[in-house]
Amino acid sequence: MDDGAIVAIVGIVFVTLFMTVRMIVHAATGRGGKASSSKDDGDFSNHSQRELFDMAVRLQSRVETLERLLDTSQPEWRGKP
């Protein structure tokens, strides 16, 4: 055999073993296809529950304010589909 064939065989064996180990480790860690989230993707996973609760309270307050304003200026808005 020439050097090129040996390098090819070693490369194929290495890649095959590497990919097998990689698949086993990937399956064992439980990541199974879940993409990691970044700060820019709109995912709230990096916010604490307290921060999320505070956001919800602020949003509820805003909704109630808007409803009061609409009740004053457009009393029939609640009956519209």
N, CA, C and O atoms as a CHARMM CRD file, in Angstrom:
* protein
*
  324
    1    1 MET  N      0.82900  -1.18400   0.00000 PROA 1      0.00000
    2    1 MET  CA     0.00000   0.00000   0.00000 PROA 1      0.00000
    3    1 MET  C      0.87000   1.24300   0.00000 PROA 1      0.00000
    4    1 MET  O      1.95200   1.27500   0.58500 PROA 1      0.00000
    5    2 ASP  N      0.37200   2.24300  -0.66200 PROA 2      0.00000
    6    2 ASP  CA     1.11800   3.49900  -0.66600 PROA 2      0.00000
    7    2 ASP  C      0.65600   4.39000   0.48900 PROA 2      0.00000
    8    2 ASP  O     -0.33400   4.09400   1.15900 PROA 2      0.00000
    9    3 ASP  N      1.37700   5.46900   0.70800 PROA 3      0.00000
   10    3 ASP  CA     1.10300   6.35400   1.84800 PROA 3      0.00000
   11    3 ASP  C     -0.29200   6.98900   1.76900 PROA 3      0.00000
   12    3 ASP  O     -0.92900   7.18600   2.80400 PROA 3      0.00000
   13    4 GLY  N     -0.77100   7.30800   0.58200 PROA 4      0.00000
   14    4 GLY  CA    -2.08800   7.93000   0.42800 PROA 4      0.00000
   15    4 GLY  C     -3.20600   7.01800   0.88200 PROA 4      0.00000
   16    4 GLY  O     -4.16600   7.47900   1.50000 PROA 4      0.00000
   17    5 ALA  N     -3.10000   5.72700   0.58800 PROA 5      0.00000
   18    5 ALA  CA    -4.12500   4.76700   0.98600 PROA 5      0.00000
   19    5 ALA  C     -4.12700   4.58600   2.50400 PROA 5      0.00000
   20    5 ALA  O     -5.18900   4.46200   3.11400 PROA 5      0.00000
   21    6 ILE  N     -2.94900   4.57000   3.10800 PROA 6      0.00000
   22    6 ILE  CA    -2.84600   4.41000   4.55800 PROA 6      0.00000
   23    6 ILE  C     -3.46600   5.62000   5.26500 PROA 6      0.00000
   24    6 ILE  O     -4.20300   5.47300   6.23900 PROA 6      0.00000
   25    7 VAL  N     -3.15700   6.80700   4.76100 PROA 7      0.00000
   26    7 VAL  CA    -3.70700   8.02600   5.34700 PROA 7      0.00000
   27    7 VAL  C     -5.23200   8.02700   5.21400 PROA 7      0.00000
   28    7 VAL  O     -5.93700   8.43100   6.13800 PROA 7      0.00000
   29    8 ALA  N     -5.73500   7.57700   4.06900 PROA 8      0.00000
   30    8 ALA  CA    -7.17900   7.53300   3.86400 PROA 8      0.00000
   31    8 ALA  C     -7.84100   6.55200   4.81800 PROA 8      0.00000
   32    8 ALA  O     -8.88200   6.85900   5.40000 PROA 8      0.00000
   33    9 ILE  N     -7.25500   5.38900   4.98100 PROA 9      0.00000
   34    9 ILE  CA    -7.82200   4.37300   5.87800 PROA 9      0.00000
   35    9 ILE  C     -7.79200   4.85800   7.31900 PROA 9      0.00000
   36    9 ILE  O     -8.78000   4.71200   8.03900 PROA 9      0.00000
   37   10 VAL  N     -6.68000   5.43000   7.74900 PROA 10     0.00000
   38   10 VAL  CA    -6.58200   5.96100   9.11500 PROA 10     0.00000
   39   10 VAL  C     -7.59700   7.08400   9.30700 PROA 10     0.00000
   40   10 VAL  O     -8.22800   7.17200  10.36100 PROA 10     0.00000
   41   11 GLY  N     -7.75800   7.92600   8.32100 PROA 11     0.00000
   42   11 GLY  CA    -8.72600   9.02300   8.40000 PROA 11     0.00000
   43   11 GLY  C    -10.15200   8.51500   8.52000 PROA 11     0.00000
   44   11 GLY  O    -10.92900   9.02600   9.32700 PROA 11     0.00000
   45   12 ILE  N    -10.49900   7.52000   7.73000 PROA 12     0.00000
   46   12 ILE  CA   -11.85000   6.95300   7.78100 PROA 12     0.00000
   47   12 ILE  C    -12.11100   6.30700   9.13200 PROA 12     0.00000
   48   12 ILE  O    -13.18200   6.49400   9.71000 PROA 12     0.00000
   49   13 VAL  N    -11.15300   5.55600   9.63900 PROA 13     0.00000
   50   13 VAL  CA   -11.31300   4.91100  10.94500 PROA 13     0.00000
   51   13 VAL  C    -11.44500   5.96800  12.04000 PROA 13     0.00000
   52   13 VAL  O    -12.29800   5.84300  12.91800 PROA 13     0.00000
   53   14 PHE  N    -10.61800   6.99200  11.99600 PROA 14     0.00000
   54   14 PHE  CA   -10.66900   8.05400  12.99600 PROA 14     0.00000
   55   14 PHE  C    -12.02100   8.75900  12.98000 PROA 14     0.00000
   56   14 PHE  O    -12.64100   8.94800  14.02700 PROA 14     0.00000
   57   15 VAL  N    -12.47400   9.14700  11.79400 PROA 15     0.00000
   58   15 VAL  CA   -13.75600   9.84900  11.69000 PROA 15     0.00000
   59   15 VAL  C    -14.89700   8.95600  12.16300 PROA 15     0.00000
   60   15 VAL  O    -15.79800   9.42900  12.85700 PROA 15     0.00000
   61   16 THR  N    -14.87700   7.69100  11.80700 PROA 16     0.00000
   62   16 THR  CA   -15.91600   6.76300  12.22500 PROA 16     0.00000
   63   16 THR  C    -15.94600   6.62900  13.74500 PROA 16     0.00000
   64   16 THR  O    -17.01800   6.68600  14.34800 PROA 16     0.00000
   65   17 LEU  N    -14.79300   6.45300  14.36500 PROA 17     0.00000
   66   17 LEU  CA   -14.73200   6.33500  15.81900 PROA 17     0.00000
   67   17 LEU  C    -15.13600   7.64900  16.49500 PROA 17     0.00000
   68   17 LEU  O    -15.87800   7.64800  17.47700 PROA 17     0.00000
   69   18 PHE  N    -14.64800   8.75200  15.96800 PROA 18     0.00000
   70   18 PHE  CA   -14.97000  10.05800  16.53800 PROA 18     0.00000
   71   18 PHE  C    -16.46500  10.31800  16.49400 PROA 18     0.00000
   72   18 PHE  O    -17.04600  10.75600  17.48600 PROA 18     0.00000
   73   19 MET  N    -17.09500  10.05400  15.35500 PROA 19     0.00000
   74   19 MET  CA   -18.53000  10.30300  15.22700 PROA 19     0.00000
   75   19 MET  C    -19.34500   9.37500  16.12600 PROA 19     0.00000
   76   19 MET  O    -20.37200   9.78500  16.66700 PROA 19     0.00000
   77   20 THR  N    -18.90500   8.14400  16.28900 PROA 20     0.00000
   78   20 THR  CA   -19.60700   7.21100  17.16900 PROA 20     0.00000
   79   20 THR  C    -19.55900   7.71000  18.61000 PROA 20     0.00000
   80   20 THR  O    -20.58100   7.74100  19.29500 PROA 20     0.00000
   81   21 VAL  N    -18.38800   8.09400  19.06100 PROA 21     0.00000
   82   21 VAL  CA   -18.24300   8.61200  20.42300 PROA 21     0.00000
   83   21 VAL  C    -19.03800   9.90000  20.57900 PROA 21     0.00000
   84   21 VAL  O    -19.68700  10.11700  21.60300 PROA 21     0.00000
   85   22 ARG  N    -18.98700  10.74400  19.57400 PROA 22     0.00000
   86   22 ARG  CA   -19.71900  12.01800  19.61200 PROA 22     0.00000
   87   22 ARG  C    -21.22000  11.78800  19.73700 PROA 22     0.00000
   88   22 ARG  O    -21.87900  12.48000  20.51300 PROA 22     0.00000
   89   23 MET  N    -21.77200  10.84200  19.00100 PROA 23     0.00000
   90   23 MET  CA   -23.20200  10.54400  19.07000 PROA 23     0.00000
   91   23 MET  C    -23.57700   9.98000  20.43600 PROA 23     0.00000
   92   23 MET  O    -24.63300  10.31400  20.97300 PROA 23     0.00000
   93   24 ILE  N    -22.73600   9.13800  20.99600 PROA 24     0.00000
   94   24 ILE  CA   -23.00800   8.56200  22.31600 PROA 24     0.00000
   95   24 ILE  C    -22.99600   9.65600  23.38100 PROA 24     0.00000
   96   24 ILE  O    -23.88100   9.70000  24.23600 PROA 24     0.00000
   97   25 VAL  N    -22.01300  10.52300  23.33500 PROA 25     0.00000
   98   25 VAL  CA   -21.92300  11.61400  24.31400 PROA 25     0.00000
   99   25 VAL  C    -23.10400  12.56200  24.14600 PROA 25     0.00000
  100   25 VAL  O    -23.67900  13.02300  25.13200 PROA 25     0.00000
  101   26 HSD  N    -23.46000  12.84800  22.91900 PROA 26     0.00000
  102   26 HSD  CA   -24.58200  13.74300  22.65500 PROA 26     0.00000
  103   26 HSD  C    -25.87900  13.16200  23.22500 PROA 26     0.00000
  104   26 HSD  O    -26.66000  13.88600  23.84200 PROA 26     0.00000
  105   27 ALA  N    -26.10700  11.88700  23.02700 PROA 27     0.00000
  106   27 ALA  CA   -27.31400  11.24300  23.53500 PROA 27     0.00000
  107   27 ALA  C    -27.28500  11.14800  25.05800 PROA 27     0.00000
  108   27 ALA  O    -28.32600  11.27200  25.70300 PROA 27     0.00000
  109   28 ALA  N    -26.12000  10.93200  25.63300 PROA 28     0.00000
  110   28 ALA  CA   -26.00400  10.77300  27.08000 PROA 28     0.00000
  111   28 ALA  C    -26.20800  12.09200  27.82300 PROA 28     0.00000
  112   28 ALA  O    -26.67000  12.08900  28.96300 PROA 28     0.00000
  113   29 THR  N    -25.87200  13.20600  27.20100 PROA 29     0.00000
  114   29 THR  CA   -26.02000  14.49100  27.87800 PROA 29     0.00000
  115   29 THR  C    -27.45300  14.98200  27.85800 PROA 29     0.00000
  116   29 THR  O    -27.78500  15.92700  28.57300 PROA 29     0.00000
  117   30 GLY  N    -28.30500  14.36900  27.06500 PROA 30     0.00000
  118   30 GLY  CA   -29.70700  14.73400  27.04300 PROA 30     0.00000
  119   30 GLY  C    -30.01900  15.96800  26.23800 PROA 30     0.00000
  120   30 GLY  O    -31.12600  16.49900  26.32900 PROA 30     0.00000
  121   31 ARG  N    -29.08300  16.43300  25.46000 PROA 31     0.00000
  122   31 ARG  CA   -29.35600  17.62300  24.65900 PROA 31     0.00000
  123   31 ARG  C    -30.23300  17.29500  23.46500 PROA 31     0.00000
  124   31 ARG  O    -30.91800  18.18700  22.96500 PROA 31     0.00000
  125   32 GLY  N    -30.24500  16.11400  23.00700 PROA 32     0.00000
  126   32 GLY  CA   -31.08700  15.58100  21.95900 PROA 32     0.00000
  127   32 GLY  C    -31.76600  16.55300  21.02300 PROA 32     0.00000
  128   32 GLY  O    -32.99300  16.53100  20.93000 PROA 32     0.00000
  129   33 GLY  N    -31.05200  17.39000  20.33700 PROA 33     0.00000
  130   33 GLY  CA   -31.64100  18.24900  19.32600 PROA 33     0.00000
  131   33 GLY  C    -32.10500  19.59900  19.81500 PROA 33     0.00000
  132   33 GLY  O    -32.57100  20.40900  19.01400 PROA 33     0.00000
  133   34 LYS  N    -31.99500  19.86900  21.09100 PROA 34     0.00000
  134   34 LYS  CA   -32.41000  21.16000  21.59700 PROA 34     0.00000
  135   34 LYS  C    -31.32600  22.18300  21.31200 PROA 34     0.00000
  136   34 LYS  O    -30.16600  21.99800  21.67900 PROA 34     0.00000
  137   35 ALA  N    -31.71200  23.24700  20.66400 PROA 35     0.00000
  138   35 ALA  CA   -30.75200  24.29500  20.34800 PROA 35     0.00000
  139   35 ALA  C    -30.52100  25.14400  21.58900 PROA 35     0.00000
  140   35 ALA  O    -31.43000  25.34700  22.39400 PROA 35     0.00000
  141   36 SER  N    -29.32400  25.62600  21.73200 PROA 36     0.00000
  142   36 SER  CA   -29.05300  26.50700  22.85200 PROA 36     0.00000
  143   36 SER  C    -29.67200  27.86800  22.56800 PROA 36     0.00000
  144   36 SER  O    -29.75100  28.29200  21.41500 PROA 36     0.00000
  145   37 SER  N    -30.10200  28.53900  23.60500 PROA 37     0.00000
  146   37 SER  CA   -30.75900  29.81900  23.40800 PROA 37     0.00000
  147   37 SER  C    -29.75800  30.94600  23.57800 PROA 37     0.00000
  148   37 SER  O    -28.78000  30.83100  24.31800 PROA 37     0.00000
  149   38 SER  N    -30.01900  32.01300  22.89100 PROA 38     0.00000
  150   38 SER  CA   -29.18800  33.19700  23.03000 PROA 38     0.00000
  151   38 SER  C    -30.02900  34.31200  23.62400 PROA 38     0.00000
  152   38 SER  O    -31.24700  34.17300  23.72900 PROA 38     0.00000
  153   39 LYS  N    -29.41500  35.39500  24.00900 PROA 39     0.00000
  154   39 LYS  CA   -30.14800  36.50800  24.59200 PROA 39     0.00000
  155   39 LYS  C    -31.04000  37.20100  23.57400 PROA 39     0.00000
  156   39 LYS  O    -32.03400  37.82200  23.95100 PROA 39     0.00000
  157   40 ASP  N    -30.70700  37.11000  22.29700 PROA 40     0.00000
  158   40 ASP  CA   -31.43100  37.83500  21.26600 PROA 40     0.00000
  159   40 ASP  C    -32.60300  37.08400  20.68100 PROA 40     0.00000
  160   40 ASP  O    -33.30800  37.64500  19.84200 PROA 40     0.00000
  161   41 ASP  N    -32.85100  35.85500  21.07100 PROA 41     0.00000
  162   41 ASP  CA   -33.90700  35.09300  20.41400 PROA 41     0.00000
  163   41 ASP  C    -35.26100  35.21500  21.09900 PROA 41     0.00000
  164   41 ASP  O    -36.20000  34.51800  20.71700 PROA 41     0.00000
  165   42 GLY  N    -35.38600  36.07900  22.09700 PROA 42     0.00000
  166   42 GLY  CA   -36.66400  36.27800  22.75200 PROA 42     0.00000
  167   42 GLY  C    -37.00000  35.20700  23.76900 PROA 42     0.00000
  168   42 GLY  O    -38.13200  35.15400  24.24900 PROA 42     0.00000
  169   43 ASP  N    -36.07500  34.37600  24.10300 PROA 43     0.00000
  170   43 ASP  CA   -36.31200  33.30600  25.06200 PROA 43     0.00000
  171   43 ASP  C    -36.12900  33.86000  26.46400 PROA 43     0.00000
  172   43 ASP  O    -35.14800  34.55100  26.73900 PROA 43     0.00000
  173   44 PHE  N    -37.08500  33.55600  27.36600 PROA 44     0.00000
  174   44 PHE  CA   -37.02400  34.06800  28.72600 PROA 44     0.00000
  175   44 PHE  C    -36.33500  33.11400  29.67800 PROA 44     0.00000
  176   44 PHE  O    -36.41300  33.30700  30.89100 PROA 44     0.00000
  177   45 SER  N    -35.65800  32.08600  29.17200 PROA 45     0.00000
  178   45 SER  CA   -35.07900  31.08300  30.05700 PROA 45     0.00000
  179   45 SER  C    -33.99300  31.64700  30.96200 PROA 45     0.00000
  180   45 SER  O    -33.72700  31.07800  32.02000 PROA 45     0.00000
  181   46 ASN  N    -33.36000  32.74500  30.57700 PROA 46     0.00000
  182   46 ASN  CA   -32.30100  33.29000  31.41200 PROA 46     0.00000
  183   46 ASN  C    -32.82200  34.33900  32.39500 PROA 46     0.00000
  184   46 ASN  O    -32.03800  34.92700  33.14000 PROA 46     0.00000
  185   47 HSD  N    -34.14000  34.58100  32.40600 PROA 47     0.00000
  186   47 HSD  CA   -34.72300  35.49700  33.38300 PROA 47     0.00000
  187   47 HSD  C    -35.14400  34.70200  34.61700 PROA 47     0.00000
  188   47 HSD  O    -35.57500  33.55200  34.52700 PROA 47     0.00000
  189   48 SER  N    -35.00700  35.33700  35.74200 PROA 48     0.00000
  190   48 SER  CA   -35.45200  34.66100  36.95900 PROA 48     0.00000
  191   48 SER  C    -36.97400  34.71000  37.03600 PROA 48     0.00000
  192   48 SER  O    -37.61000  35.53900  36.38500 PROA 48     0.00000
  193   49 GLN  N    -37.53800  33.83800  37.81600 PROA 49     0.00000
  194   49 GLN  CA   -38.98600  33.81800  37.97700 PROA 49     0.00000
  195   49 GLN  C    -39.48800  35.12500  38.56500 PROA 49     0.00000
  196   49 GLN  O    -40.58000  35.58200  38.22700 PROA 49     0.00000
  197   50 ARG  N    -38.71300  35.71500  39.42600 PROA 50     0.00000
  198   50 ARG  CA   -39.11900  36.99400  40.03000 PROA 50     0.00000
  199   50 ARG  C    -39.19100  38.08800  38.97500 PROA 50     0.00000
  200   50 ARG  O    -40.13100  38.88400  38.97500 PROA 50     0.00000
  201   51 GLU  N    -38.20400  38.14200  38.06700 PROA 51     0.00000
  202   51 GLU  CA   -38.22400  39.13900  36.99800 PROA 51     0.00000
  203   51 GLU  C    -39.44000  38.93500  36.10000 PROA 51     0.00000
  204   51 GLU  O    -40.08200  39.90500  35.69500 PROA 51     0.00000
  205   52 LEU  N    -39.75700  37.69300  35.79000 PROA 52     0.00000
  206   52 LEU  CA   -40.92300  37.40400  34.95500 PROA 52     0.00000
  207   52 LEU  C    -42.21300  37.80200  35.65900 PROA 52     0.00000
  208   52 LEU  O    -43.12500  38.34300  35.03400 PROA 52     0.00000
  209   53 PHE  N    -42.29100  37.53500  36.95900 PROA 53     0.00000
  210   53 PHE  CA   -43.46800  37.92900  37.71900 PROA 53     0.00000
  211   53 PHE  C    -43.62200  39.44900  37.72400 PROA 53     0.00000
  212   53 PHE  O    -44.72000  39.96500  37.51900 PROA 53     0.00000
  213   54 ASP  N    -42.52200  40.16100  37.95600 PROA 54     0.00000
  214   54 ASP  CA   -42.56900  41.62600  37.95600 PROA 54     0.00000
  215   54 ASP  C    -43.01300  42.16200  36.59800 PROA 54     0.00000
  216   54 ASP  O    -43.78600  43.11800  36.52500 PROA 54     0.00000
  217   55 MET  N    -42.52000  41.54200  35.51900 PROA 55     0.00000
  218   55 MET  CA   -42.95000  41.95300  34.17400 PROA 55     0.00000
  219   55 MET  C    -44.44400  41.74700  33.99500 PROA 55     0.00000
  220   55 MET  O    -45.13300  42.60100  33.43600 PROA 55     0.00000
  221   56 ALA  N    -44.94300  40.61400  34.46900 PROA 56     0.00000
  222   56 ALA  CA   -46.36900  40.30800  34.33300 PROA 56     0.00000
  223   56 ALA  C    -47.21800  41.30900  35.10900 PROA 56     0.00000
  224   56 ALA  O    -48.27100  41.72900  34.63200 PROA 56     0.00000
  225   57 VAL  N    -46.76700  41.69200  36.29800 PROA 57     0.00000
  226   57 VAL  CA   -47.50800  42.67500  37.09700 PROA 57     0.00000
  227   57 VAL  C    -47.54200  44.01500  36.37100 PROA 57     0.00000
  228   57 VAL  O    -48.58900  44.66100  36.32600 PROA 57     0.00000
  229   58 ARG  N    -46.42600  44.44400  35.80700 PROA 58     0.00000
  230   58 ARG  CA   -46.39000  45.71100  35.07000 PROA 58     0.00000
  231   58 ARG  C    -47.29400  45.66200  33.84300 PROA 58     0.00000
  232   58 ARG  O    -48.01200  46.62000  33.55600 PROA 58     0.00000
  233   59 LEU  N    -47.25800  44.54800  33.12300 PROA 59     0.00000
  234   59 LEU  CA   -48.11700  44.41500  31.94600 PROA 59     0.00000
  235   59 LEU  C    -49.59000  44.42400  32.33800 PROA 59     0.00000
  236   59 LEU  O    -50.40400  45.03600  31.64600 PROA 59     0.00000
  237   60 GLN  N    -49.94800  43.75700  33.43300 PROA 60     0.00000
  238   60 GLN  CA   -51.33200  43.75900  33.90300 PROA 60     0.00000
  239   60 GLN  C    -51.77000  45.17200  34.24100 PROA 60     0.00000
  240   60 GLN  O    -52.89400  45.56600  33.92800 PROA 60     0.00000
  241   61 SER  N    -50.90100  45.93100  34.87100 PROA 61     0.00000
  242   61 SER  CA   -51.21500  47.32000  35.20400 PROA 61     0.00000
  243   61 SER  C    -51.44700  48.14200  33.93900 PROA 61     0.00000
  244   61 SER  O    -52.36300  48.96300  33.89400 PROA 61     0.00000
  245   62 ARG  N    -50.63800  47.93100  32.92900 PROA 62     0.00000
  246   62 ARG  CA   -50.80900  48.64600  31.66100 PROA 62     0.00000
  247   62 ARG  C    -52.13300  48.29800  31.00000 PROA 62     0.00000
  248   62 ARG  O    -52.82900  49.17400  30.48800 PROA 62     0.00000
  249   63 VAL  N    -52.47800  47.01800  31.01200 PROA 63     0.00000
  250   63 VAL  CA   -53.74100  46.58200  30.40300 PROA 63     0.00000
  251   63 VAL  C    -54.91900  47.22500  31.13500 PROA 63     0.00000
  252   63 VAL  O    -55.85800  47.71000  30.50500 PROA 63     0.00000
  253   64 GLU  N    -54.86300  47.22600  32.47000 PROA 64     0.00000
  254   64 GLU  CA   -55.94600  47.83100  33.23900 PROA 64     0.00000
  255   64 GLU  C    -56.07200  49.32800  32.94900 PROA 64     0.00000
  256   64 GLU  O    -57.18500  49.84900  32.86900 PROA 64     0.00000
  257   65 THR  N    -54.95300  50.01800  32.79200 PROA 65     0.00000
  258   65 THR  CA   -54.97700  51.44000  32.44800 PROA 65     0.00000
  259   65 THR  C    -55.60800  51.64800  31.07900 PROA 65     0.00000
  260   65 THR  O    -56.45400  52.52500  30.90700 PROA 65     0.00000
  261   66 LEU  N    -55.19800  50.84700  30.11100 PROA 66     0.00000
  262   66 LEU  CA   -55.78200  50.96100  28.76800 PROA 66     0.00000
  263   66 LEU  C    -57.28200  50.67700  28.77900 PROA 66     0.00000
  264   66 LEU  O    -58.04200  51.34800  28.08000 PROA 66     0.00000
  265   67 GLU  N    -57.71500  49.69200  29.56100 PROA 67     0.00000
  266   67 GLU  CA   -59.13800  49.38100  29.64400 PROA 67     0.00000
  267   67 GLU  C    -59.92200  50.53700  30.26100 PROA 67     0.00000
  268   67 GLU  O    -61.02300  50.85100  29.80900 PROA 67     0.00000
  269   68 ARG  N    -59.35800  51.17200  31.29300 PROA 68     0.00000
  270   68 ARG  CA   -60.02700  52.33200  31.89300 PROA 68     0.00000
  271   68 ARG  C    -60.13800  53.47200  30.88700 PROA 68     0.00000
  272   68 ARG  O    -61.18200  54.11800  30.79000 PROA 68     0.00000
  273   69 LEU  N    -59.07000  53.72000  30.14100 PROA 69     0.00000
  274   69 LEU  CA   -59.11600  54.77800  29.12600 PROA 69     0.00000
  275   69 LEU  C    -60.15900  54.46900  28.05100 PROA 69     0.00000
  276   69 LEU  O    -60.90700  55.35400  27.63600 PROA 69     0.00000
  277   70 LEU  N    -60.20500  53.22700  27.60800 PROA 70     0.00000
  278   70 LEU  CA   -61.19300  52.84900  26.60100 PROA 70     0.00000
  279   70 LEU  C    -62.61100  52.91600  27.15500 PROA 70     0.00000
  280   70 LEU  O    -63.53300  53.32100  26.44700 PROA 70     0.00000
  281   71 ASP  N    -62.79400  52.52200  28.41400 PROA 71     0.00000
  282   71 ASP  CA   -64.11800  52.61200  29.03100 PROA 71     0.00000
  283   71 ASP  C    -64.61400  54.05400  29.05200 PROA 71     0.00000
  284   71 ASP  O    -65.80400  54.31900  28.88100 PROA 71     0.00000
  285   72 THR  N    -63.68800  54.97300  29.26300 PROA 72     0.00000
  286   72 THR  CA   -64.04600  56.39100  29.31500 PROA 72     0.00000
  287   72 THR  C    -64.34200  56.94700  27.92000 PROA 72     0.00000
  288   72 THR  O    -65.35500  57.61700  27.71800 PROA 72     0.00000
  289   73 SER  N    -63.46900  56.67100  26.97700 PROA 73     0.00000
  290   73 SER  CA   -63.61100  57.28000  25.64800 PROA 73     0.00000
  291   73 SER  C    -64.52100  56.49700  24.70500 PROA 73     0.00000
  292   73 SER  O    -65.17600  57.09600  23.85200 PROA 73     0.00000
  293   74 GLN  N    -64.57600  55.18100  24.83900 PROA 74     0.00000
  294   74 GLN  CA   -65.38800  54.32200  23.96800 PROA 74     0.00000
  295   74 GLN  C    -66.11500  53.27900  24.81700 PROA 74     0.00000
  296   74 GLN  O    -65.69000  52.12500  24.85800 PROA 74     0.00000
  297   75 PRO  N    -67.20000  53.65700  25.49300 PROA 75     0.00000
  298   75 PRO  CA   -67.86500  52.73000  26.42300 PROA 75     0.00000
  299   75 PRO  C    -68.35700  51.44000  25.77100 PROA 75     0.00000
  300   75 PRO  O    -68.49300  50.42600  26.45500 PROA 75     0.00000
  301   76 GLU  N    -68.62100  51.45400  24.49200 PROA 76     0.00000
  302   76 GLU  CA   -69.14800  50.25500  23.83600 PROA 76     0.00000
  303   76 GLU  C    -68.05800  49.33300  23.30200 PROA 76     0.00000
  304   76 GLU  O    -68.38400  48.36000  22.62100 PROA 76     0.00000
  305   77 TRP  N    -66.79000  49.58800  23.57300 PROA 77     0.00000
  306   77 TRP  CA   -65.70300  48.79500  22.99300 PROA 77     0.00000
  307   77 TRP  C    -65.72000  47.34900  23.46900 PROA 77     0.00000
  308   77 TRP  O    -65.30800  46.46300  22.72000 PROA 77     0.00000
  309   78 ARG  N    -66.17500  47.08200  24.67100 PROA 78     0.00000
  310   78 ARG  CA   -66.18100  45.70800  25.19100 PROA 78     0.00000
  311   78 ARG  C    -67.15200  44.80600  24.45500 PROA 78     0.00000
  312   78 ARG  O    -66.93300  43.59600  24.38700 PROA 78     0.00000
  313   79 GLY  N    -68.20700  45.35800  23.91100 PROA 79     0.00000
  314   79 GLY  CA   -69.20000  44.56100  23.20800 PROA 79     0.00000
  315   79 GLY  C    -68.84800  44.24600  21.77800 PROA 79     0.00000
  316   79 GLY  O    -69.51100  43.42800  21.14100 PROA 79     0.00000
  317   80 LYS  N    -67.80400  44.88900  21.25500 PROA 80     0.00000
  318   80 LYS  CA   -67.39500  44.66900  19.85800 PROA 80     0.00000
  319   80 LYS  C    -66.59400  43.37400  19.74000 PROA 80     0.00000
  320   80 LYS  O    -65.77200  43.06100  20.60100 PROA 80     0.00000
  321   81 PRO  N    -66.84500  42.61400  18.64800 PROA 81     0.00000
  322   81 PRO  CA   -66.08000  41.36800  18.43900 PROA 81     0.00000
  323   81 PRO  C    -64.64900  41.60900  18.04300 PROA 81     0.00000
  324   81 PRO  O    -63.89600  40.65700  17.83700 PROA 81     0.00000
